[in-house]
Amino acid sequence: MARKAATVSQFNDYIDKSFRNDPILGNAYVIGQISDLTYHKSGHIYFSIMDEYSKLSCMMFKNNADLLKVKLEEGQEVIVSGYINVYKPRGTYSLVCRDIEVV
């Protein structure tokens, strides 16, 4: 019996929906140290958070970035809240931040 294969787009859509519907991945809180920080001219913020063993790509849309009470800096330890999102054209995931608190 032959299996029906999903296209790459269908597969990435499925992963994205699974992440968004997951109670932990849809409302995540992660602690780590900021690295690779970029304030984009669009107002979005791109960065990673890391610990001694791993790294997680993050981004914050302008509307949430405008509400931050602190300026983010390389090396700051932060707690990031948000949700996991799949960037479908590349099949990569990142944490889309709603809020960031400096520890």
N, C-alpha and C positions, 0 to 999 in steps of 0.2 A: 504494500500500500504506500503510495507516494504522499509525502507531506506537502502542504501548501506553504511555500516560503513567503515571509513578509518582505516587503521592500525595506531598504534602509530607513526611509522616511517614516514608514508605518511603524517600524521597530522603535525608532527614536520617539515618535509620538506616544507609543505605548509606555515607554520608560518615563517620559515626562508626566503623563497622566498618573502613573503609579506613584511617582515621587510626590506629586501634588495631593494625592488622596491619602497618603500615609500620614498618620497623626503626628509622628515624630519629625519626619522630613518636611512636612508642610508647616511646621511651627517649631523650628529648631533653635536651640541656644548653644553656642559653641564658644569656648574660651581659647584664646591663642594670642600670639604675638604678630603684630602687623609687619609685613614685608611687601616689597614690590609696589609701593603706594604711588598711585597716579591720580591727580585731580584733572579730569578731562575738561576741555573747553566747553563741552556740552553741559557741564555741571554734575555729571555722573562721577562717581569715585570707583576706581578699580584698585584692588589690592589682594593680597593673600593673607591668611592667618596660618600660623604654623606653631608646632611644638617641636621637641627634639627629634621626633620620629616621622612627622608627616606634615603635609601642606595642603591647604584648601583654598581654591580660588573663590574670590568674593567680589561683589559689585553692589553699589548703592545708587539707585536712581536719584536724579536731581531733586525731585519733590521730597524725598526723605533726607537727602544730604542737606538741604536747606534748613532742616529742623534740628540738625546736630548742634549741641551746645559747646562742643570742643573741636579744635582743629586736630585732625589725626596726624600722627607722626610715625615714621619708621621705628620699630622696636617697642612701641606701646603694647602693653598687654590689655586686651579688650575682651568683652563678652559681646558677641554678635547675635542678634536675633533675626530670623528671616525664614526663607524657604528655599529648598533645592529646586533649581531650574535647569532644564536641558537646553543648551544652545544647539538646536537641531542641525544647522548647516555643518557643524564640526563634530557633532556627537559628543560634546563635552558638557560637564555639569559644573555649576557654581552655586554658591550660597548668595541669594539675592537678599540684601540686608534691609530690614525695616528700621532697626535701631542699633546703635553701637554705644556701649558703656565702657569707659576706661576704668580698669580695675585699680 
